[in-house]
Structure formats: structure tokens, C-alpha cells
């Protein structure tokens, strides 16, 4: 069963390559000459800018809250995760509206400076590469912050004390001791950020950046050229493979090790001006990444409600569709993740199969939703045609029922329950299974009566994370949803495309609110055990820690 699940993840990639090869060499020549250079250059620039900025913000914030004590630290250490509740496309829509030449921010600046119209004074357009880097970084830095906070909190105090005794100051000890030790966590955090950037469609398109992902989407939807879209998607897969390789190189030969029974480094109390600066520095990412966009959504939703436009039937239907889709995907993904993680636990000969099963089944998280949709479409259409012909049904039954969209989301987020269950199994004593089997329990009975009760926290956390991510998923929903089936993200995307973003403010606010439970879950203090980055399966090194 675990092998079948892993093969199901690989099947869209095989179909994608087949579709790309079947499009012919003429497409490749046109794409290489006119499409790929610009898209690849802008994608690389966006990845470099977001990667660098999230590394700086995430690492600096994590160091402040784990190694220093300042006013507001107790609140800010979990508030720094709040931007995770704001999807990238919602942040982009909010900031374009906030920073519009006649928007509230620029109008206030002009009033303060004594100017009367945008012709006299206006700030640079938010729809630019710089705007995209800033907006995406503002909501994606928590991935780096979360992993670096866990790593800094578990580094033993004696290493920093030795560095200080050898004459290093606070900055030197951080740069030469703490940061090199935390390089595995930094590599996986930045790697996950870059994969999220590659998966983005709404924010990049709205901010005017021509990435490979937006090129795939426009080629397929606007030009109806599936072959060319598949060929661009293959180029994206090459970039994904490069990112994964760079992430693994970044943590190669840098194992975190265990720090059980080691005294953690004490926090240094900051006073006066330094304390105020630390509070401001830690609060700024929260303000930019959560307070401003969420507050803007709340204001727009309040205005709409005051005008008599409350919860419209479209938003209500979108919320029901999103919730139903998320519940179905969560149930299937958690069950499949449990099967894969259980079958690949390192017992007997399974240790050799573990890398194949976990690596293949968890690969979906590294594949952008747009690429996964293109890979799923040809086999799904072929299967739909066969089912319709055999049963005498009209149309495309699988596509019409949303089965292909459910499958795409399951494959995309299967890494979450696999990582969570594997981490839960790793914390259980190995003799538990041996004792149960020696008392006559079958493997199924051992799983049902021994492991499942102990894995309940890991399964619950994984289910919550899958549910939240499916509620926010935009690319796969845009491309694979049935006709007349709108989710909250697709409703919001449609409103933004029509230039009436304020009409979708309530839908956006609902998406943000749904993400809050996940933040509360992730905001718990890191445990004493070190989260070894090398032990993390595939692409979910941080989320599995929950």
C-alpha cells in the first residue's frame, strides 16, 4: 500500500514529462527564445530576494526572542508566527490596495507633507519586483523563524560561554558559533520559503512579476496550450530539484545532534534604549506581515457590512466548498500518511525501503500546485473518458465531482502527515512493538491498540495543518475545480481580477481566521530535544515538529 501511494505521487510527474515530450521540439524553441529567459530570470531574482530577506528577518527575530529578554518578548515570540495565517495572495492584494496612489497610506503621507494630489507626490508602485520581494518576505519569514527558534533554544550554554571566555563578544559568538551550528535549520527554513514562492500564483501575477508559475498558468488558461505549459512546468521541476539539492548541501555534514540534559543558554536582559530597539525590531515583522493586511481586511469587511453587504450567498457557498474540500483531503491524507510512515518505520528490512517511500510520497510538497495540476490532467481526462464510456455517463465524472482536485491536494500535502507520524513514531520506545508482538498481537493489532493511542497528538496536529493548507490552496483549486465550484481562494482571486478586491474582503478575512489555530499550535515553546534537520523527511522539517 505504501508503495502504491508513493507511485501515485510519481505518476503526475511521469505524465507531465510525457505531455511535454509530445508537444514537439518547435514549442521548446519558441519557449527558449521568447518565454523562458524572462520568466526564469524574474523567478531567480524573486527567489534570491525573498530567500535573503526571510533569512535575515527570521534569524534575527529568532535570536532576539531566544537569547535576549526585553519588554513584550512573551507575546512577540508567538506573535511572530501570525503572518503564517496570511496567504501570499491576500497580502499582495492588501498591500496594493493600501499603497495605491489614492489609497490610505499615500494619501496620509501627502497630507502630512502638504501635497494635494498624486501628481505632486507619489511613492514607487507596489506592483514591482521589489514590492513582490517585500510582500512575500513579510508573510513567509516565519518558516525560517520557526526552525531557527527551535535550534537556538536547544543550543547548549557551554558553547557560547566558551566563546565568550576566548574573547568573543556577543556578535562574534553569534556569528562564529551559534549561526554555523544552526545552518541546517536555516537551510531547511529558507528551502521551504523558496518552495512556497515557486508555488505562488496570485501574488506574483497581481504584483506584475512574470514567474515560471504565472507563465505556466497563463499559457494553459489564456492560450489553451497544455503542451507548452507542460514544457515550462518541466523547467520549473528542474528549479525545484536545484532548490532541494542546495538545501541538502546546506545541511550536509552539519547534524544538529542531541542536546538532552544540556543546560540551555540563558537569555540576556536588555535595558533602556537597547530594550526599546529590540521590542521595535521584533514587532516590525508582525506589524508588516499580519497587523496591516489583517487590519485592512477587517476595515474593508466592516465597511461592506455597514453598507448592508454581509455574508453573501457566494461567500457562504465558497466557505462550505472550502470546508468540505479541506475535510475530505485531510481525512484521506492523514490515513495515507499513517500507512506510509507505519510501513516505512525502520524495523527489519524496511530500513532500506524507508528512503524510497518517504522521499517519493513526500515529494508532492515540493511540487508547485500548478505543475501538479498539469501532470494530473492528462491521466485524469483519459480515466474520465474510459469511465464515461463504460458507464454511459455524459461529460467527465471525475472532474465534475471534484475527485481530481481532491487527489491533487492529497498528493500536495501528503508530506505533512508523513512527517508528523514519523516524528511521533521516532519518539516512541522501540521495545513497545516488540513486546506487543511477543504477546501475540498482529501488526495491525499493534498499530491499533498500541501506536494509534500514542500517535493521537501527532495525527491531530498533522490533520490541523493539512486542513489549514487546503483552505488556503489557490493554484490547484484554480486549475482543477469543477464548473461552478468556487472556494474562498478562487472567489478572492476572481474579485481581484475584476478590480473589486474589497468585495472579497470577508472571504479573505475568513481564510486568515482559519489559520489562527495552526499558529497557536506552532507557537508552543520548542522542546528540549533538538530537531535534527537531517532527520526531517523531504520538505517538512519544521511542520513535523508540531
LOPAVO-295664 format. One record per residue (C-alpha): residue number from 1; z, y, x. Coordinates in nm, 2 decimals, always signed. Each point is the difference from the previous one (the first is absolute). Example, Ala and Ser with C-alpha at 12.3 -4.5 7.8 and 13.67 -1.06 7.14 Angstrom:
REM LOPAVO-295664
PT  num      c3      c2      c1
PT    1   +0.78   -0.45   +1.23
PT    2   -0.07   +0.34   +0.14
***
This chain:
REM LOPAVO-295664
PT  num      c3      c2      c1
PT    1   +0.00   +0.00   +0.00
PT    2   +0.09   +0.24   +0.28
PT    3   -0.34   -0.07   +0.17
PT    4   -0.18   +0.07   -0.33
PT    5   +0.17   +0.33   -0.03
PT    6   -0.09   +0.10   +0.36
PT    7   -0.36   -0.10   -0.06
PT    8   +0.00   +0.21   -0.32
PT    9   +0.09   +0.30   +0.21
PT   10   -0.28   -0.08   +0.25
PT   11   -0.27   -0.07   -0.27
PT   12   -0.07   +0.37   -0.08
PT   13   -0.05   +0.07   +0.37
PT   14   -0.26   -0.28   +0.02
PT   15   -0.17   +0.13   -0.32
PT   16   +0.00   +0.35   +0.14
PT   17   -0.17   -0.11   +0.32
PT   18   -0.26   -0.20   -0.20
PT   19   -0.07   +0.30   -0.22
PT   20   -0.04   +0.22   +0.31
PT   21   -0.23   -0.24   +0.17
PT   22   -0.21   -0.04   -0.32
PT   23   -0.06   +0.38   -0.02
PT   24   -0.25   -0.01   +0.29
PT   25   -0.03   +0.18   +0.33
PT   26   -0.16   +0.31   -0.15
PT   27   +0.33   +0.10   -0.15
PT   28   +0.17   -0.04   +0.33
PT   29   -0.25   +0.24   +0.17
PT   30   +0.04   +0.26   -0.27
PT   31   +0.38   -0.03   +0.00
PT   32   +0.02   +0.01   +0.38
PT   33   -0.22   +0.31   +0.02
PT   34   +0.13   +0.21   -0.29
PT   35   +0.32   -0.13   -0.15
PT   36   +0.23   -0.18   +0.24
PT   37   +0.02   +0.26   +0.28
PT   38   +0.15   +0.27   -0.22
PT   39   +0.22   -0.23   -0.20
PT   40   +0.12   -0.19   +0.31
PT   41   +0.07   +0.33   +0.18
PT   42   +0.19   +0.15   -0.28
PT   43   +0.19   -0.32   -0.06
PT   44   +0.10   -0.02   +0.36
PT   45   +0.11   +0.36   +0.01
PT   46   +0.21   -0.04   -0.32
PT   47   +0.16   -0.32   +0.14
PT   48   +0.08   +0.17   +0.33
PT   49   +0.15   +0.31   -0.16
PT   50   +0.20   -0.18   -0.26
PT   51   +0.12   -0.27   +0.25
PT   52   +0.12   +0.27   +0.25
PT   53   +0.17   +0.22   -0.26
PT   54   +0.18   -0.29   -0.18
PT   55   +0.12   -0.14   +0.33
PT   56   +0.15   +0.34   +0.09
PT   57   +0.16   +0.07   -0.34
PT   58   +0.12   -0.36   -0.06
PT   59   +0.14   -0.05   +0.35
PT   60   +0.17   +0.34   +0.01
PT   61   +0.15   -0.04   -0.35
PT   62   +0.13   -0.35   +0.08
PT   63   +0.16   +0.12   +0.33
PT   64   +0.17   +0.29   -0.18
PT   65   +0.16   -0.21   -0.27
PT   66   +0.10   -0.30   +0.21
PT   67   +0.13   +0.18   +0.32
PT   68   +0.13   +0.33   -0.12
PT   69   +0.23   +0.13   -0.27
PT   70   -0.08   +0.32   -0.18
PT   71   +0.06   +0.16   -0.34
PT   72   -0.20   -0.19   -0.27
PT   73   -0.07   -0.31   +0.21
PT   74   +0.14   -0.24   -0.25
PT   75   -0.24   +0.12   -0.27
PT   76   -0.30   +0.06   +0.23
PT   77   +0.01   -0.35   +0.16
PT   78   -0.12   -0.15   -0.34
PT   79   -0.18   +0.31   -0.13
PT   80   -0.24   -0.03   +0.30
PT   81   -0.14   -0.30   -0.18
PT   82   -0.08   +0.18   -0.32
PT   83   -0.36   +0.09   +0.10
PT   84   -0.08   -0.37   -0.04
PT   85   +0.01   +0.05   -0.37
PT   86   -0.29   +0.25   +0.01
PT   87   -0.34   -0.17   +0.04
PT   88   -0.24   +0.17   +0.23
PT   89   -0.24   +0.10   -0.27
PT   90   +0.28   +0.16   -0.21
PT   91   +0.11   +0.20   +0.31
PT   92   -0.35   +0.12   +0.06
PT   93   -0.06   +0.11   -0.36
PT   94   +0.34   +0.18   +0.00
PT   95   -0.06   +0.19   +0.33
PT   96   -0.35   +0.10   -0.09
PT   97   +0.13   +0.15   -0.32
PT   98   +0.30   +0.16   +0.17
PT   99   -0.20   +0.15   +0.29
PT  100   -0.30   +0.11   -0.21
PT  101   -0.10   +0.36   +0.07
PT  102   +0.12   +0.10   -0.34
PT  103   +0.28   -0.26   +0.00
PT  104   +0.37   +0.07   +0.00
PT  105   +0.05   -0.01   +0.38
PT  106   -0.28   +0.23   +0.11
PT  107   +0.07   +0.23   -0.29
PT  108   +0.36   +0.04   +0.11
PT  109   -0.10   +0.06   +0.37
PT  110   -0.25   +0.27   -0.11
PT  111   +0.26   +0.16   -0.22
PT  112   +0.24   +0.00   +0.29
PT  113   -0.25   +0.15   +0.24
PT  114   -0.13   +0.26   -0.24
PT  115   -0.35   -0.15   -0.07
PT  116   -0.15   -0.01   -0.35
PT  117   -0.28   -0.25   +0.01
PT  118   -0.11   -0.31   +0.20
PT  119   -0.29   +0.21   +0.14
PT  120   +0.26   +0.20   +0.20
PT  121   +0.20   -0.29   +0.13
PT  122   -0.02   -0.38   -0.04
PT  123   +0.13   -0.29   +0.21
PT  124   -0.23   -0.28   +0.14
PT  125   -0.13   -0.24   -0.26
PT  126   +0.22   -0.31   -0.05
PT  127   -0.32   -0.20   -0.05
PT  128   -0.06   -0.07   +0.37
PT  129   +0.07   -0.25   +0.27
PT  130   +0.32   +0.19   +0.10
PT  131   +0.11   +0.01   -0.37
PT  132   -0.06   -0.38   -0.03
PT  133   +0.20   -0.07   +0.32
PT  134   +0.30   +0.21   -0.12
PT  135   +0.00   -0.14   -0.36
PT  136   -0.03   -0.36   +0.10
PT  137   +0.25   +0.03   +0.28
PT  138   +0.25   +0.17   -0.24
PT  139   +0.02   -0.31   -0.23
PT  140   -0.07   -0.28   +0.25
PT  141   +0.25   +0.08   +0.28
PT  142   +0.28   -0.20   -0.17
PT  143   -0.16   -0.32   +0.12
PT  144   +0.06   +0.11   +0.36
PT  145   +0.34   +0.14   -0.09
PT  146   +0.12   -0.32   -0.16
PT  147   -0.09   -0.22   +0.29
PT  148   +0.13   +0.24   +0.26
PT  149   +0.32   +0.06   -0.18
PT  150   +0.07   -0.37   -0.01
PT  151   -0.08   -0.04   +0.37
PT  152   +0.21   +0.31   +0.11
PT  153   +0.29   -0.11   -0.21
PT  154   +0.01   -0.34   +0.17
PT  155   -0.04   +0.10   +0.36
PT  156   +0.32   -0.07   +0.20
PT  157   +0.21   +0.30   +0.11
PT  158   +0.04   -0.13   +0.35
PT  159   -0.36   +0.06   +0.09
PT  160   +0.02   +0.37   -0.08
PT  161   +0.34   +0.03   +0.17
PT  162   -0.15   -0.15   +0.32
PT  163   -0.29   +0.24   -0.02
PT  164   +0.24   +0.30   -0.03
PT  165   +0.22   -0.13   +0.29
PT  166   -0.32   -0.01   +0.21
PT  167   -0.05   +0.37   -0.06
PT  168   -0.24   +0.00   -0.29
PT  169   +0.05   +0.27   -0.27
PT  170   -0.03   -0.07   -0.38
PT  171   -0.38   +0.06   +0.02
PT  172   -0.05   -0.20   +0.31
PT  173   +0.20   -0.30   -0.15
PT  174   -0.21   +0.02   -0.31
PT  175   -0.33   +0.02   +0.18
PT  176   +0.07   -0.26   +0.27
PT  177   +0.23   -0.25   -0.18
PT  178   +0.01   +0.02   -0.38
PT  179   -0.37   +0.07   -0.07
PT  180   -0.14   -0.27   +0.23
PT  181   +0.23   -0.25   -0.16
PT  182   -0.11   +0.11   -0.35
PT  183   -0.37   -0.03   +0.08
PT  184   -0.05   -0.32   -0.20
PT  185   +0.14   +0.18   -0.31
PT  186   -0.22   +0.30   +0.07
PT  187   -0.31   -0.21   +0.04
PT  188   +0.05   -0.18   -0.33
PT  189   +0.10   +0.31   -0.19
PT  190   -0.31   +0.20   +0.12
PT  191   -0.22   -0.31   -0.06
PT  192   +0.11   -0.01   -0.36
PT  193   -0.06   +0.37   -0.04
PT  194   -0.35   -0.03   +0.13
PT  195   -0.08   -0.29   -0.23
PT  196   +0.12   +0.21   -0.30
PT  197   -0.23   +0.28   +0.12
PT  198   -0.29   -0.24   +0.01
PT  199   +0.08   -0.12   -0.35
PT  200   +0.01   +0.36   -0.14
PT  201   -0.29   +0.11   -0.23
PT  202   +0.14   +0.27   -0.23
PT  203   +0.16   +0.23   +0.26
PT  204   -0.28   -0.01   +0.25
PT  205   -0.27   +0.06   -0.26
PT  206   +0.19   +0.28   -0.17
PT  207   +0.07   +0.17   +0.34
PT  208   -0.36   -0.01   +0.10
PT  209   +0.03   -0.25   +0.29
PT  210   -0.29   -0.26   +0.02
PT  211   +0.18   -0.31   +0.11
PT  212   -0.14   -0.35   +0.01
PT  213   +0.19   -0.09   -0.31
PT  214   -0.14   +0.29   -0.21
PT  215   -0.34   -0.08   +0.13
PT  216   +0.03   -0.36   -0.12
PT  217   +0.11   +0.12   -0.34
PT  218   -0.27   +0.26   -0.04
PT  219   -0.27   -0.23   +0.13
PT  220   +0.10   -0.27   -0.26
PT  221   +0.07   +0.22   -0.30
PT  222   -0.24   +0.30   +0.05
PT  223   -0.30   -0.18   +0.16
PT  224   +0.07   -0.35   -0.16
PT  225   -0.08   -0.15   +0.34
PT  226   +0.24   -0.29   +0.04
PT  227   -0.17   -0.13   +0.32
PT  228   +0.04   +0.33   +0.19
PT  229   +0.35   +0.03   -0.12
PT  230   +0.08   -0.35   +0.13
PT  231   -0.15   +0.09   +0.34
PT  232   +0.22   +0.31   +0.02
PT  233   +0.29   -0.21   -0.10
PT  234   -0.07   -0.24   +0.28
PT  235   +0.02   +0.30   +0.24
PT  236   +0.34   +0.08   -0.16
PT  237   +0.12   -0.35   +0.07
PT  238   -0.09   +0.04   +0.36
PT  239   +0.22   +0.31   +0.01
PT  240   +0.28   -0.19   -0.18
PT  241   -0.02   -0.27   +0.26
PT  242   +0.01   +0.26   +0.28
PT  243   +0.31   +0.16   -0.16
PT  244   +0.17   -0.34   -0.03
PT  245   -0.08   -0.08   +0.37
PT  246   +0.13   +0.34   +0.11
PT  247   +0.32   -0.06   -0.20
PT  248   +0.05   -0.34   +0.16
PT  249   -0.07   +0.15   +0.35
PT  250   +0.25   +0.27   -0.07
PT  251   +0.28   -0.25   -0.05
PT  252   -0.12   -0.27   +0.25
PT  253   +0.27   -0.10   +0.24
PT  254   +0.25   +0.23   -0.18
PT  255   +0.22   -0.22   -0.20
PT  256   +0.29   +0.16   -0.17
PT  257   +0.23   -0.29   +0.06
PT  258   +0.34   -0.04   -0.17
PT  259   +0.29   +0.23   +0.02
PT  260   +0.26   -0.19   -0.19
PT  261   +0.36   +0.09   +0.09
PT  262   -0.12   +0.31   +0.19
PT  263   +0.15   +0.33   -0.05
PT  264   -0.25   +0.25   -0.16
PT  265   -0.04   +0.34   +0.16
PT  266   +0.23   +0.27   -0.15
PT  267   -0.14   +0.30   -0.17
PT  268   +0.04   +0.33   +0.18
PT  269   +0.15   +0.27   -0.21
PT  270   -0.21   +0.32   -0.01
PT  271   +0.15   +0.34   -0.07
PT  272   -0.11   +0.36   -0.05
PT  273   -0.36   +0.08   +0.04
PT  274   -0.10   -0.35   +0.11
PT  275   +0.15   -0.15   -0.31
PT  276   -0.20   +0.25   -0.22
PT  277   -0.32   -0.07   +0.18
PT  278   +0.05   -0.38   -0.03
PT  279   +0.06   +0.04   -0.37
PT  280   -0.31   +0.21   -0.04
PT  281   -0.21   -0.24   +0.21
PT  282   +0.11   -0.30   -0.20
PT  283   -0.04   +0.18   -0.34
PT  284   -0.35   +0.13   +0.07
PT  285   -0.19   -0.33   -0.03
PT  286   +0.19   -0.07   -0.33
PT  287   -0.10   +0.35   -0.13
PT  288   -0.36   -0.04   +0.10
PT  289   -0.05   -0.36   -0.09
PT  290   +0.20   -0.03   -0.32
PT  291   +0.17   +0.32   -0.14
PT  292   -0.31   +0.22   -0.01
PT  293   -0.25   -0.25   -0.15
PT  294   +0.25   -0.16   -0.24
PT  295   +0.13   +0.34   -0.10
PT  296   -0.35   +0.12   -0.06
PT  297   -0.07   -0.30   -0.22
PT  298   +0.32   +0.06   -0.20
PT  299   -0.10   +0.37   -0.06
PT  300   -0.35   -0.10   -0.12
PT  301   +0.14   -0.27   -0.22
PT  302   +0.26   +0.24   -0.14
PT  303   -0.28   +0.26   -0.08
PT  304   -0.21   -0.26   -0.17
PT  305   +0.30   -0.11   -0.21
PT  306   +0.08   +0.36   -0.10
PT  307   -0.36   +0.03   -0.12
PT  308   +0.04   -0.30   -0.22
PT  309   -0.17   -0.24   +0.23
PT  310   +0.25   -0.28   +0.06
PT  311   -0.05   -0.36   +0.06
PT  312   -0.36   -0.04   -0.12
PT  313   -0.14   -0.33   -0.12
PT  314   -0.22   -0.03   +0.31
PT  315   +0.30   +0.04   +0.23
PT  316   +0.20   -0.24   -0.21
PT  317   -0.28   -0.26   +0.01
PT  318   -0.04   +0.05   +0.38
PT  319   +0.37   -0.05   +0.05
PT  320   -0.01   -0.32   -0.21
PT  321   -0.30   -0.13   +0.19
PT  322   +0.15   +0.09   +0.34
PT  323   +0.33   -0.17   -0.09
PT  324   -0.17   -0.31   -0.13
PT  325   -0.22   -0.03   +0.30
PT  326   +0.29   +0.05   +0.24
PT  327   +0.21   -0.26   -0.18
PT  328   -0.27   -0.26   +0.01
PT  329   -0.09   +0.06   +0.36
PT  330   +0.37   +0.00   +0.10
PT  331   +0.06   -0.34   -0.16
PT  332   -0.30   -0.16   +0.16
PT  333   +0.05   +0.16   +0.34
PT  334   +0.36   -0.09   +0.03
PT  335   -0.07   -0.36   -0.10
PT  336   -0.28   -0.03   +0.24
PT  337   +0.20   +0.17   +0.28
PT  338   +0.28   -0.24   -0.06
PT  339   -0.24   -0.30   +0.03
PT  340   -0.15   +0.13   +0.32
PT  341   +0.32   +0.09   +0.17
PT  342   +0.17   -0.32   -0.10
PT  343   -0.29   -0.22   +0.11
PT  344   -0.03   +0.18   +0.34
PT  345   +0.37   +0.00   +0.09
PT  346   +0.04   -0.13   +0.36
PT  347   +0.11   -0.36   -0.07
PT  348   -0.16   -0.30   +0.16
PT  349   -0.37   +0.05   +0.05
PT  350   -0.02   +0.30   -0.22
PT  351   +0.07   +0.23   +0.29
PT  352   -0.36   -0.03   +0.12
PT  353   -0.14   +0.08   -0.34
PT  354   +0.24   +0.29   -0.05
PT  355   -0.22   +0.26   +0.18
PT  356   -0.31   -0.10   -0.20
PT  357   +0.16   +0.00   -0.34
PT  358   +0.20   +0.32   +0.04
PT  359   -0.26   +0.18   +0.20
PT  360   -0.28   -0.08   -0.25
PT  361   +0.19   +0.03   -0.32
PT  362   +0.16   +0.33   +0.10
PT  363   -0.33   +0.14   +0.12
PT  364   -0.08   +0.17   -0.33
PT  365   +0.24   +0.29   +0.06
PT  366   -0.21   +0.10   +0.30
PT  367   -0.32   +0.00   -0.21
PT  368   -0.07   +0.33   -0.18
PT  369   -0.01   -0.04   -0.38
PT  370   -0.36   +0.12   +0.00
PT  371   -0.11   -0.26   +0.25
PT  372   +0.19   -0.28   -0.19
PT  373   -0.17   +0.10   -0.33
PT  374   -0.35   -0.02   +0.16
PT  375   +0.08   -0.34   +0.14
PT  376   +0.13   -0.13   -0.33
PT  377   -0.28   +0.13   -0.22
PT  378   -0.29   -0.24   +0.10
PT  379   +0.19   -0.32   -0.04
PT  380   +0.17   +0.13   -0.32
PT  381   -0.33   +0.09   -0.15
PT  382   -0.14   -0.34   +0.09
PT  383   +0.30   -0.18   -0.15
PT  384   -0.01   +0.23   -0.31
PT  385   -0.37   -0.09   -0.05
PT  386   +0.08   -0.37   +0.02
PT  387   +0.29   +0.02   -0.24
PT  388   -0.20   +0.20   -0.25
PT  389   -0.29   -0.24   +0.01
PT  390   +0.22   -0.31   -0.03
PT  391   +0.21   +0.13   -0.29
PT  392   -0.27   +0.20   -0.16
PT  393   +0.19   +0.33   +0.03
PT  394   -0.16   +0.34   +0.02
PT  395   +0.06   +0.24   +0.29
PT  396   +0.23   -0.06   +0.29
PT  397   +0.32   -0.16   -0.12
PT  398   +0.20   +0.02   +0.33
PT  399   -0.09   +0.36   +0.06
PT  400   +0.06   +0.09   -0.36
PT  401   +0.34   -0.16   -0.01
PT  402   +0.11   +0.17   +0.33
PT  403   +0.04   -0.33   +0.19
PT  404   -0.20   +0.13   +0.30
PT  405   +0.22   +0.31   +0.02
PT  406   +0.32   -0.21   -0.02
PT  407   -0.14   -0.23   +0.28
PT  408   -0.09   +0.30   +0.22
PT  409   +0.36   +0.15   -0.04
PT  410   +0.16   -0.34   +0.07
PT  411   -0.20   -0.05   +0.32
PT  412   +0.06   +0.36   +0.10
PT  413   +0.38   -0.02   -0.03
PT  414   +0.07   -0.36   +0.07
PT  415   +0.14   +0.09   +0.34
PT  416   +0.30   +0.17   -0.17
PT  417   +0.16   -0.32   -0.15
PT  418   -0.11   -0.21   +0.30
PT  419   +0.18   +0.24   +0.24
PT  420   +0.30   +0.02   -0.23
PT  421   +0.04   -0.37   -0.05
PT  422   -0.06   -0.08   +0.36
PT  423   +0.27   +0.25   +0.10
PT  424   +0.24   -0.15   -0.25
PT  425   -0.07   -0.35   +0.12
PT  426   +0.06   +0.11   +0.36
PT  427   +0.35   +0.11   -0.09
PT  428   +0.09   -0.34   -0.15
PT  429   +0.17   -0.26   +0.22
PT  430   -0.25   -0.27   +0.10
PT  431   +0.25   -0.29   -0.08
PT  432   +0.00   +0.09   -0.37
PT  433   -0.33   -0.17   -0.06
PT  434   +0.09   -0.30   +0.22
PT  435   +0.33   -0.05   -0.19
PT  436   -0.18   +0.02   -0.33
PT  437   -0.27   -0.25   +0.10
PT  438   +0.26   -0.24   +0.15
PT  439   +0.18   +0.00   -0.34
PT  440   -0.32   -0.12   -0.17
PT  441   -0.16   +0.33   -0.12
PT  442   -0.38   +0.02   +0.00
PT  443   -0.17   +0.30   +0.16
PT  444   -0.05   +0.15   -0.35
PT  445   +0.36   -0.06   -0.09
PT  446   +0.12   +0.16   +0.33
PT  447   -0.21   +0.31   -0.08
PT  448   +0.12   +0.02   -0.36
PT  449   +0.37   -0.08   +0.05
PT  450   +0.07   +0.13   +0.35
PT  451   -0.24   +0.26   +0.11
PT  452   -0.10   +0.18   -0.31
PT  453   +0.35   +0.12   -0.09
PT  454   +0.04   +0.13   +0.36
PT  455   -0.34   +0.16   +0.00
PT  456   +0.06   +0.19   -0.33
PT  457   +0.06   +0.34   +0.18
PT  458   -0.31   -0.03   +0.21
PT  459   -0.21   -0.10   -0.30
PT  460   +0.13   +0.28   -0.21
PT  461   -0.07   +0.26   +0.28
PT  462   -0.35   -0.14   +0.05
PT  463   -0.07   +0.01   -0.37
PT  464   +0.11   +0.36   -0.03
PT  465   -0.22   +0.11   +0.29
PT  466   -0.30   -0.19   -0.13
PT  467   +0.05   +0.16   -0.35
PT  468   +0.03   +0.35   +0.15
PT  469   -0.31   -0.04   +0.22
PT  470   -0.21   -0.14   -0.29
PT  471   +0.10   +0.30   -0.22
PT  472   -0.13   +0.23   +0.27
PT  473   -0.32   -0.19   +0.10
PT  474   -0.32   +0.21   -0.05
PT  475   -0.30   -0.14   +0.19
PT  476   +0.00   -0.36   -0.14
PT  477   +0.08   +0.14   -0.35
PT  478   -0.29   +0.24   +0.01
PT  479   -0.25   -0.26   +0.10
PT  480   +0.11   -0.32   -0.18
PT  481   +0.16   +0.12   -0.32
PT  482   -0.15   -0.12   -0.33
PT  483   -0.19   +0.25   -0.22
PT  484   +0.23   +0.23   -0.20
PT  485   +0.30   -0.11   +0.21
PT  486   +0.17   +0.29   +0.16
PT  487   +0.32   -0.01   +0.21
PT  488   +0.21   +0.30   +0.10
PT  489   -0.17   +0.04   +0.33
PT  490   -0.35   -0.02   -0.14
PT  491   +0.09   +0.25   -0.28
PT  492   +0.13   +0.24   +0.26
PT  493   -0.31   -0.05   +0.22
PT  494   -0.23   +0.07   -0.30
PT  495   +0.19   +0.32   -0.09
PT  496   -0.02   +0.12   +0.36
PT  497   -0.37   -0.08   +0.01
PT  498   -0.05   +0.22   -0.31
PT  499   +0.20   +0.28   +0.15
PT  500   +0.28   -0.03   -0.25
PT  501   +0.27   -0.14   +0.22
PT  502   +0.27   +0.16   -0.20
PT  503   -0.09   -0.22   -0.30
PT  504   +0.10   -0.30   +0.21
PT  505   +0.33   +0.14   +0.13
PT  506   +0.21   -0.22   -0.23
PT  507   -0.18   -0.31   +0.11
PT  508   +0.05   +0.10   +0.37
PT  509   +0.37   +0.07   -0.07
PT  510   +0.04   -0.35   -0.16
PT  511   -0.15   -0.15   +0.32
PT  512   +0.24   +0.19   +0.22
PT  513   +0.30   -0.10   -0.22
PT  514   -0.09   -0.37   +0.01
PT  515   +0.02   +0.01   +0.38
PT  516   +0.36   +0.13   +0.01
PT  517   +0.17   -0.35   -0.03
PT  518   -0.19   -0.12   +0.31
PT  519   +0.13   +0.30   +0.19
PT  520   +0.36   -0.08   -0.10
PT  521   -0.06   -0.35   +0.11
PT  522   -0.14   +0.10   +0.34
PT  523   +0.26   +0.27   +0.06
PT  524   +0.27   -0.25   +0.08
PT  525   +0.15   +0.03   +0.35
PT  526   -0.16   -0.24   +0.25
PT  527   +0.19   -0.32   +0.06
PT  528   +0.14   -0.08   +0.33
PT  529   -0.27   -0.25   +0.07
PT  530   -0.30   +0.13   +0.18
PT  531   -0.32   +0.00   -0.19
PT  532   -0.22   -0.15   +0.27
PT  533   -0.35   +0.13   -0.04
PT  534   -0.15   -0.31   +0.16
PT  535   +0.15   -0.22   -0.27
PT  536   -0.16   +0.21   -0.28
PT  537   -0.28   -0.18   -0.18
PT  538   -0.34   +0.17   -0.01
PT  539   +0.02   +0.36   -0.12
PT  540   +0.34   +0.03   -0.17
PT  541   +0.26   +0.04   +0.27
PT  542   +0.21   +0.26   -0.18
PT  543   -0.02   -0.09   -0.36
PT  544   +0.11   -0.36   +0.07
PT  545   +0.33   +0.14   +0.13
PT  546   +0.11   +0.07   -0.35
***
